Amino acid sequence: MVQSSGYGYRLKAGVLKREFATGGHLQHLALRFTQALITQMSQTAVCNRHHTVDQQLCRWLLMSMDRLPGNELNMTQELIANMLGVRREGVTEAAGRLQAAGLIHYSRGKITVLDRPRLEKRVCECYAVVQQEFDRLLPHHLQPKATPVVRG
């Protein structure tokens, strides 16, 4: 599922399989990415079971922002609810609390992170677990995080 706009690349399966079979850099990178992704999926399952919708939303927003060049995300509450496995009303309430606290601005499917440092203080430990694993396995392959925006 594509969550945000950007570029996509296509490669013939045979070419990828041959390159992977050589045991070179591509294979090593793909296996490290797979391990990081499995950690993310496992930690998300734990998070969805044990943490509040507010914490889950913070985690999801931070992870999304880590993979985007700015501090804006175009996403409906319905889609966020599907990604988190919760009811849309729960996302509406959680987003409202984050907006009231001045951490985000949400309007018509557009979310702007206003204060990333404070958002990071509200998130559960699941975000750090996943980030540390990505940083450990793919330290040179991640794009820089979006610049935090703090408005006073």
SEPARO-359851 format. One record per residue (C-alpha): residue number from 1; residue in one letter; x, y, z. Coordinates in pm, whole numbers. Example, Ala and Ser with C-alpha at 12.3 -4.5 7.8 and 13.67 -1.06 7.14 Angstrom:
2
PT  seq  type       X       Y       Z
PT    1     a    1230    -450     780
PT    2     s    1367    -106     714
//
This chain:
152
PT  seq  type       X       Y       Z
PT    1     m       0       0       0
PT    2     v     136     341     -94
PT    3     q      92     588     191
PT    4     s     247     900      42
PT    5     s     353    1042    -289
PT    6     g     702    1001    -424
PT    7     y     894     793    -674
PT    8     g     866     425    -742
PT    9     y    1102     209    -940
PT   10     r    1044    -117   -1117
PT   11     l    1293    -389   -1189
PT   12     k    1236    -718   -1369
PT   13     a    1217   -1004   -1119
PT   14     g    1476   -1208   -1309
PT   15     v    1733    -929   -1285
PT   16     l    1672    -890    -913
PT   17     k    1692   -1267    -852
PT   18     r    2020   -1297   -1043
PT   19     e    2176   -1005    -858
PT   20     f    2052   -1136    -521
PT   21     a    2200   -1479    -598
PT   22     t    2548   -1331    -645
PT   23     g    2562   -1269    -270
PT   24     g    2685    -914    -311
PT   25     h    2586    -577    -173
PT   26     l    2224    -596    -292
PT   27     q    2166    -925    -113
PT   28     h    2325    -793     205
PT   29     l    2117    -473     193
PT   30     a    1792    -659     117
PT   31     l    1845    -902     405
PT   32     r    1925    -621     650
PT   33     f    1616    -429     537
PT   34     t    1404    -742     577
PT   35     q    1532    -790     931
PT   36     a    1456    -427    1017
PT   37     l    1108    -458     866
PT   38     i    1035    -775    1067
PT   39     t    1137    -587    1382
PT   40     q     902    -303    1286
PT   41     m     610    -540    1224
PT   42     s     670    -727    1551
PT   43     q     703    -410    1755
PT   44     t     390    -267    1591
PT   45     a     195    -574    1697
PT   46     v     316    -530    2056
PT   47     c     240    -158    2045
PT   48     n    -112    -212    1912
PT   49     r    -181    -452    2199
PT   50     h     -29    -260    2489
PT   51     h     -30     114    2417
PT   52     t    -292     385    2384
PT   53     v    -419     511    2050
PT   54     d    -247     843    2129
PT   55     q      90     667    2165
PT   56     q      29     458    1853
PT   57     l     -59     769    1654
PT   58     c     255     945    1778
PT   59     r     465     642    1676
PT   60     w     303     623    1336
PT   61     l     342     998    1273
PT   62     l     709     996    1373
PT   63     m     786     692    1160
PT   64     s     608     852     865
PT   65     m     794    1181     914
PT   66     d    1126     993     926
PT   67     r    1064     876     571
PT   68     l     944    1207     427
PT   69     p    1143    1518     339
PT   70     g     917    1763     525
PT   71     n     681    1786     818
PT   72     e     353    1741     626
PT   73     l     160    1426     555
PT   74     n    -153    1386     342
PT   75     m    -357    1111     502
PT   76     t    -719    1067     602
PT   77     q    -816     959     951
PT   78     e    -984     657     795
PT   79     l    -657     542     640
PT   80     i    -464     609     963
PT   81     a    -724     407    1153
PT   82     n    -677     119     909
PT   83     m    -299     138     948
PT   84     l    -328     132    1329
PT   85     g    -608    -123    1339
PT   86     v    -838     101    1541
PT   87     r   -1171     276    1485
PT   88     r   -1166     607    1298
PT   89     e   -1327     776    1597
PT   90     g   -1028     678    1809
PT   91     v    -793     845    1562
PT   92     t   -1017    1154    1553
PT   93     e   -1002    1184    1932
PT   94     a    -625    1118    1951
PT   95     a    -550    1366    1671
PT   96     g    -770    1621    1845
PT   97     r    -571    1584    2167
PT   98     l    -239    1619    1981
PT   99     q    -371    1924    1800
PT  100     a    -503    2082    2123
PT  101     a    -156    2031    2274
PT  102     g       1    2216    1979
PT  103     l     193    1913    1850
PT  104     i      18    1879    1514
PT  105     h    -224    2063    1293
PT  106     y    -481    1848    1118
PT  107     s    -725    1966     854
PT  108     r    -899    1782     570
PT  109     g    -656    1496     538
PT  110     k    -342    1707     585
PT  111     i    -133    1660     898
PT  112     t     147    1901     984
PT  113     v     383    1814    1268
PT  114     l     437    2140    1456
PT  115     d     654    2024    1746
PT  116     r     846    1703    1685
PT  117     p    1047    1712    2011
PT  118     r     728    1719    2219
PT  119     l     572    1451    1997
PT  120     e     878    1234    2068
PT  121     k     819    1282    2442
PT  122     r     463    1147    2410
PT  123     v     545     838    2207
PT  124     c     590     497    2367
PT  125     e     923     311    2364
PT  126     c     821     119    2050
PT  127     y     932     406    1827
PT  128     a    1286     402    1969
PT  129     v    1312      22    1943
PT  130     v    1232      30    1572
PT  131     q    1451     334    1501
PT  132     q    1750     181    1679
PT  133     e    1715    -136    1473
PT  134     f    1693      57    1144
PT  135     d    1992     271    1248
PT  136     r    2190     -41    1342
PT  137     l    2111    -237    1026
PT  138     l    2094      44     771
PT  139     p    2299     334     911
PT  140     h    2409     477     577
PT  141     h    2096     409     376
PT  142     l    1836     616     558
PT  143     q    1738     960     443
PT  144     p    1783    1237     698
PT  145     k    1489    1297     925
PT  146     a    1268    1597     860
PT  147     t    1376    1916    1031
PT  148     p    1173    1965    1348
PT  149     v     941    2262    1344
PT  150     v     860    2434    1670
PT  151     r     610    2715    1673
PT  152     g     561    2914    1987
//
